[in-house]
Amino acid sequence: MKLYVCYGTFGMGPHKHPCSEAHKALVAAGHDPEVVKAYGWGVLPDAFNFTTARREIRELTGKPYAPVLVTDEGEVVRPSQKIIEWAAANPAKTTV
């Protein structure tokens, strides 16, 4: 699975950043997503959001905003609250 984020999965002080919250939920559910940093800022025009990952986000969703989860089955989940809900409903399967 891939999790597209803006700059990283770090928290920003007391502010709960959507990318960080989505990543935390996936990890708490036992997932280890490949984190893809998109950089840029979704509200800027496309000319300023020219990274490959930001273009992939737009192709996947029609919008330039991170975070975006692409599951191993190819399901695209966004925004962050939906990713959090998906993680809670789809814990990682463990092998014994």
C-alpha positions in Angstrom: 0.0 0.0 0.0 1.0 3.6 -0.6 0.2 6.6 1.5 0.8 9.9 -0.3 1.6 12.7 2.1 2.5 16.3 1.7 5.9 16.6 3.4 6.0 13.8 6.0 4.2 12.0 8.8 5.4 14.1 11.6 3.1 16.0 13.9 3.2 19.8 14.0 3.0 20.8 17.6 -0.5 20.8 18.9 -1.9 20.9 15.4 -3.1 17.5 14.2 -1.8 17.4 10.6 -4.0 15.2 8.3 -1.1 13.3 6.8 0.3 12.5 10.2 -3.1 11.4 11.6 -3.7 9.1 8.5 -0.3 7.5 8.9 -0.7 7.0 12.7 -4.1 5.3 12.1 -2.6 2.9 9.5 0.4 2.0 11.8 -1.9 1.5 14.7 -3.9 -0.9 12.6 -0.8 -2.9 11.9 0.0 -1.6 8.4 3.4 -0.4 7.1 2.5 1.8 4.2 5.1 3.0 1.7 5.1 6.7 2.4 5.4 8.9 -0.8 6.1 12.6 -0.2 4.3 14.8 -2.6 5.6 18.2 -1.4 4.0 21.3 -2.7 0.7 22.6 -1.3 -2.6 21.5 -2.7 -4.2 25.0 -2.8 -1.5 26.3 -5.2 -2.0 26.1 -9.0 -0.7 23.0 -10.7 2.3 25.0 -12.0 3.6 25.1 -8.5 2.7 21.5 -7.7 4.9 19.8 -10.3 6.3 16.8 -8.4 5.6 13.4 -9.8 3.8 12.4 -6.6 1.5 15.4 -6.7 0.6 14.6 -10.3 -0.1 11.0 -9.3 -2.5 12.3 -6.6 -4.4 14.4 -9.1 -4.6 11.4 -11.5 -5.9 9.2 -8.8 -8.4 11.5 -7.3 -9.0 14.5 -9.6 -7.8 16.7 -6.8 -4.3 17.8 -5.7 -4.7 17.2 -1.9 -2.8 14.8 0.3 -3.1 12.4 2.1 -4.2 9.7 -0.3 -4.1 6.0 0.4 -3.8 3.4 -2.4 -4.4 0.0 -1.0 -2.7 -3.2 -2.2 -6.0 -4.0 -4.0 -5.9 -0.6 -5.8 -8.6 1.1 -3.8 -8.1 4.9 -3.4 -9.1 6.4 -0.1 -9.2 10.0 0.8 -9.4 12.4 2.7 -7.6 11.7 6.0 -10.8 11.0 8.0 -11.8 8.3 5.5 -8.2 6.8 5.7 -8.6 6.7 9.5 -11.9 5.0 9.2 -10.5 2.5 6.6 -7.6 1.6 8.9 -10.0 0.9 11.8 -12.2 -1.3 9.6 -9.2 -3.1 7.9 -6.6 -4.1 10.4 -3.6 -5.8 9.0 -3.8 -9.5 8.8 -1.1 -11.2 10.9 0.4 -14.5 10.1 1.3 -16.9 12.9 
